[in-house]
Amino acid sequence: MSNSYFLTIDLGTSALKAILFDRDFNLVSSGSKETETVYPKPTWAEQDQHIWTRSTAEAIREALAKIDASPEEVKAIGMTAQMHGLTLVNERCRPLTRCLIWPDIRAVSQAEAFNRLGQWHISAHYTAAKLLWVKENYPELLDKAYKFLVPTDYLRTQLTGDFCTDPSNAGGTEMFDREKQTWNWEMIDALGIRRDLFPKIHPTGEIVGRVTEEAADEMGLSEGTPVITGGGDFAVTRPVLPRCDTKNSLLVYIGTAPIMSAMGKEGRWVGAGGMSAGGGGGLKWFNEQFCAMEEYVSERTGQSAYALMDREMSRIEPGSEGVVFLPHLMGERTPYNDYARGVIFGLSLGHRREHIMRAFLEGVTFQLRSYYEAMKERSDVEVERILVFGGGGKSRFWRQLVADVIGYPTYKLKYDDLSDLHLAVLSSVATGYFKDLDEAYSNVDLSLIERLEPSTDQKEKIEKAYRLFRKVEETIQTVYDPEYVFF
């Protein structure tokens, strides 16, 4: 077993990663490729599945090459990805169009028309509304389609040909009956979508296929390697958190779409604070549009462009000297509002690019604080600390900002990518290396590390900036109206 690995493939909105874990769940190697999002219109967001496939092959080969590992040493594969996207495929799992990824909110009118029926509620960010948009605008695509797949399922089916899904990704379509753990066929019939388009549902950690000969050649893998179902990104992160020392903790996921929730004194979930529609994705957008210099330096020095951005933002005073950024670049999910938009307020000629950059991070973090304050009003939440995880949690600057804004010490874990860790654990159990999750997790160090205290000398500036953020947010609500917003 000394040369045996569990491979995880993680397709985020911003990047695709292939990670190799050993039997003790040490991260021994990884490969990554940035993903590319196309915006044909301001509120449309698409990704090319052929690029996903090519990037997966490149990332796997990179991860194997770094430790001179052979494909035969990969004993199982787990998959996770961004949720809610829509891909229509033929019988060979070839895409009929680009994936409409989760931030895409072109289907607002279709969602609103369906919701007027009154029995069910769907939202433009999710798969059901996207299917209705295709049905209304390109019915011939639905006629030609063999199945619809969300991103996790598309990539896995490329490896195995299984055409299935799991409860987390099915739940993310808004067409899943959580009580019965099956598709909501009554709702699907009301939507007017063919039943045979829907993939079978299997448990998240079940072996559902093996790498085909074609996929082995394309991906640099070994034919016959078992592949588990996998699941949606945050859904396969969530089971890890109760196993950490998270009593009386806020749990802050900083990814493309930040999420806040809380654990009580018994180590059980006590509240869901909120889920944003923008965070790391907006920072990537800012990097692509305004940070050519950082990318240039990154390519020549090997430093992360985001680490360079952190350094620049750290030189700006808290509150960004009056600049406020409302980060609703693709609508908003808490509180839900398809008509919300990003706003930069307070600009003057003395401001620089770094002010806007910092204001964006502050805006995302202020939004997380507003979730916490709303959660306190709904439930009895006692907080002693904040656990920050996800891609944005790798940034010490951002973790310190979370501590300063919300007012509790922050920690991180040894593992930045908890979803990949859980996939590796699931793979180890599915293939019989461990009898169950408890035995597998006994090998994992889930202690909290890198405590950062709130900066008491910055408290007054932070509070003033937060009050301004809330004032701008409240004032701008009247402009979030169908009469003024373009789709």
N, C-alpha and C positions, 0 to 999 in steps of 0.2 A: 504493500500500500504506500510505500515511501515515495513512489513516483506516480501517484494517482491524484487526479484533480477533479473538482466540480467546477464546471464552467457556467457562468451566468451571462446573459445578454440583456442589456438594459437600454431600451430605446426611449430616451427622453425627448422632450420637445426641442432641446438645445444641443444635445449630444448623444451619441451612441457609444456604449462601453461594453467591452468583453472582459470579464474578470475571472481569474483562476484562483480558487481556494484549495488549500490542501485539506487533509482529513481533520486536522485540528482547527480548521476554518481560519487559518492565517491567509491573508491576501498576498499571494506570492507573485502575481503578475497581472498586468492589464494592458489593454489597447483601447484607444478611443478615436472617434472621428466626430467632428461637428456635423450637426444636421443642418439642412437648409430649408427655410420656409419661404414659400412664394406667396405674395399678397396681391392677387389680381385686382382686388378692390380694397379700400381701407379696412373693411370688416371681414374680409375673406382671408382664410389661411389654409394653405395646402402644402403637402410634402409629397415628394416623388418616391414611390415604393421601390423603384429600381435602384435609387441611391441608397435606401435603407439596406437592400440586399448586398450591394457592393460594399458599403461601409461595414456591414456585419462581417463579411469575408475578410476585409482588411484588418479589422480590429481583432478578430480571432487569430489570424496569422501573426499579428504583432505581439499579442499576449503569449502565444506559444513560443515565438522566436526569442523573446527576452530571456527565457529560462531554458532554451534549447529542449523544449518538451515535444513529444511526438503526439499526433492526434489520438493514438491508441491509449495514451495515458489519461485522456478525458473519459471519466466513468459515467457521467450524467450531465445533462444540460437543463438549466431552468431559464425561463424567459419572463421579463416584465417590460412594460412600456407605458407611455402616456395613454390615458383612457379617453373614451367617448368619440374617437375618430371614426370615420366611415370610409371603408374600402369595399368596392364591389368587384368581385372576381369571377372568372370563368371556372370550368371544371379542372383546369390545370393550375389554378391559383394564380392566374395572370390578371393583373389589375386592369379594369376597364376605364379608369380615370384616376387622377391623383387622389390621395387621401384628403378628405376634408377633416382637418385635425380639430381638436377640442376648442381652441379659441375662436374658431370660425363661427360667426353669428349671423350668417346670411339668411338663416331660416326663421327670423323673427316673425314674419307675417304668417308663415305656416303654423308655427307654435301657437300664436295668438288665436288663429282661426280654430284650431283643434281644441284649445282650452275653453273656447266659448260653448262647446258641447256640454261642459260641466262635469263629466264623470271622472276624467283623468287630467293631470297637469303635466305638460312637457315644457322644456326650455331650449332655447336656441343653441346653447353650448353642447347639447347632448345628442346622441345618435338618432333617436326617434325623429326629432325635428329635421335633422339632416336628410333622413330617408324621405320624409315628406317633401322636402325641397327638390330632391332628385325626381321624385314621382311627378311633381307638378311641372318641372322644367325640362327634364330629360327622361320621359317615361320609357323610351326605347332602351336605356341603360338598365333599368330594372327588369325589363323583359329579357334581356340578354344574360343577366347575372345568374350565376349558379348559387352563390352565397354572398352575404355581407360579412365582413370581418373587421374587428377593431385591431389596432396596431399589434398588440401582443400576439393575437391569434394569427394575423397575417404572417408575421415572421416565423412563428413556430410551424405553421402549415408549409412554409417554404422549406423547412428542414424535413418534415415528416409526411406531409400530405394528409393530415388528420382532419382538417375542417371542423374544429370544435372550439369551445370557449369554456370559461370557468365562472362561478357565481359572481366574483367581483367585477369582471368585465361585463357580464350580462347585466348586473345591477346598474352599471354605469351607462347603459343604453336608455334607461327609463322605461324599458319594456319587460321588466323582470318581476315576477311575483316572489317576493322575499319569503313570505310565509310558506309557500308551497315549493320554493327553490326550483322553479321552472319558469319558462316563458309565460307571460301574461297573454294567453291566446285571445281572450275576449277583447283586450285593448288593441292587440295587433290587428284583429279583424276590423275594429273600428277605425284604425289608421288606414286600412285598405292595403296592407302589405302582405304579399304572398307568404304563407307559412313555411314553404320549403326553402326560403332564403335564410332561415335561422339555423345556425350551427347547433350541434348537440352540446349539452352542458356536462362537464366532468368536474370532479373535485380539484381544487387548486394544486394539490401535491401528487396527483396521480400520473403514472407513466401512461401517456396517450399515444406514443409512437416512437419510432426510431429513425435515425438519420438515414435518408435514402442514398442510393448510389450517386444520383445526380447531385444532391445537396452536398455529399461528402467531397466530391470533386470541386464543386464551386466554392465551398466554405473552408476547405482545408481540414476537414474532420474525418473521423473514421466511420465507415458505413456500419449501421446497426447500433450506434450509441443511443442509449435511452434518453428520451426527452419528456420532462414533466409538463403538465398543463401550464403552470405559471399563473400570473395574475396581474391586475392593474398595479401601478407603481405604489401609491400610498396604501393600497389594500394589502400588499405583501410586506409593507413596513410596519403596519399597525400591530401584528402579533408579537413583534419583538419587544415593544415598549413596556408591557407589563412585567417582563422578565428583568428589566433594568431597575435600578433603585430610583423609582420615579414617584414615590409617595409625596403628596402635596406639591406637585410640580405642574408647571405649564409646559406643554410640549409644542414646540414651534418648529414646524417643517418649513424650511426656506428652499423652495425649488422654483420651477417655472411659475407655479401657482401656490403661494404660501398657504399654510393651514395652521390653525391654532386649536388645541384641545387641552384637557386637563385631567390629571389623576388625583384622586382623593387620598386620605390618610390610610385607607386599606389597600392602596395600589390598584384601585379600580377606576374606570372611566367615570367622571362625574359631569362632564360637560363638553360640548363641541362649540368652540368659540366662533369659528367662521372659516370660510374658504374663499380665497381671493381669486380673481381672474388674471392677475398679473403680478409679477415679482421678478424672479430670475429671468423670465422671458423678456420683460421690459428692459432689464439691464443688458441682455444680449442685443436687443434692438438698439439701445443707446451705443453700445460698443460698435456695432456694425455701421451705424450712421455717422458717428462723431469721433471715433477713437482709432483712426487710421495710424496715428503716431504710435499708440500703444501696441497695436498689432505689428507695426514695423519693428519696434524694439523687441517685441516678443519673439519674432521669427529669427532675429539675429543673436539674441542672448539666451533664449530658452526660458526666460522668465514668463510667468503667466501674465497675459494682458490685464486680467482682472486684479492680480496683485499690484500691478503698476497703477491701476485705477484707484485701488485702496489707498495707496501711498499719496496720490494726488488729493483725494477726498479728505484725508486726515489733516491736511493743512488748512482746511476750511472750518470756520467756527461752527459749532452746533447751531442749527437754525438756518444755515446756508445764507446768512445775512439777508433774511427776508424773502428768499425764494421758496415757494411752496409748489410741490408737484403732487397732483392727484393721479395715482397710477392706474386709472381705469382705461387702459389702452384698448381693450377688447371687451367693453361692457364690464359688468361686475356681477359677482356671484353671492356676496354677502354684504349688505342686503342685495338680493337679486335685482338687477336692472340692466336690461339689454341696451338702454339708451345712454348709460353713463359713458363718459369719455375722459381721456387724459387731459389734464389742465396744468399749465405752468403759469403761476401767478407771482407777481412781485418783481418782475425783471426790470433792471435798469442798466444803463450803459457801463456801469462799473462792475457788473457781474461777468464772470467767466464761465467757461464750459464746466469747470470743476464744481461751481456752485450748483448748476443744474444736476450734475451727476450725484452730488451728495443729497440734494433735495429729493431726488428720486428714491434713494435708499431710505431717507427719512420718511418719505411718504408711505412706502410699503410698511415700514416699522410702526409708524403712527397708526396705520390701518389695523395692524395686529393688536396694538394697544386698545383700539376702540372695540375689537372683538372681546378682549379680556374684560373690559369695563361692562360690556353688555352681558357677558357670561356671569359676572358677579351679581348682576341684578336678577338673573334667572335662577341661579343655583348657589348653594353654600360651598364656595370654593375657598380653600385655605392654601396659600402659596408660600413656599419657602425658597424655591429656585426655578430656573427655566432650563430645560434641556433643548438645545438647538441642534438640528440635524438636517440632512439634505445638502445639496451642492453649495448653496449659499452659506451653510454652516461651516464650511471650510475656511471662510474668511474671518480672521480674528477681528478685523475692523467691524464687520457686520454683527458678530456676536457681542462685541462691546456696545455697539449702538442699541441692540436689543436690551441689554442690561440697563443702559442709561435711560431709555425711553419707558420701559415697563417697570423698572425699579427693583429688580431682584437679580441676584447673581446668576450668571449663565454658566452652563457646562456643555461639553460635547462628549461624544463617545469615541472609543478607539476606531470604530467603524463609521465612516461618513455615509456610506451607502448601505443602510440597513435593509433595504429591499433585496439587494443582491446577497447579503448575508443570509437572509431568511430563505431565499431560493436555494442556496447551497445546502442549508440545513434540510429543507424539504427533499432535495435530491438525495441526500445521504440516507434519509429514512426510506424513501421510495425504492432505493436500490439495495436496501438491507444492510448498509454499513452500521446503522444504529437502529435499535428496535423502535424508538419513538422520539418525539421532539425533545422530551425532557432529558433523555440520555444524550442526545446530540448537543443540546445547549449546555450541558455540564462541561463541555470542552471550550466554551466561548467566554471570553472576558468581556463583561458588559458593564464594567465600572465606569463611573463618570470621571472625566478628566478636565484639565484646563479651566479652572474656576476663574471667572472674571467678575469683579465687583462693579456695581454702578458707580459712576464718577460723581461724587458729591459736589465737586466744584463746578460741574456743568449743569446741575439740576435746574437752576433758574432759567437758563437759556433754553433748555429742552422743554420745560413746561410752557414757556412763552411761545415757542415754535409749535408745540402741540395744540395750544389754544387757537393759534392762527390757522393751522391746518383744519381743525374742526369748523372754524368759522367759514373758511372758504368752501369746505365741503357742504355745509348746510346751505350757504347762500346760492351755490351753483345748481342746486337740485331743480329749480324751476326751468332751467335751460335744458335739462335732460328730458326732452319732449319729442314725440314723433314729428312735430312740425319743424323742428330745427336740426334733427339728427339724420345723417345720411347713412345708407347701407349699400 
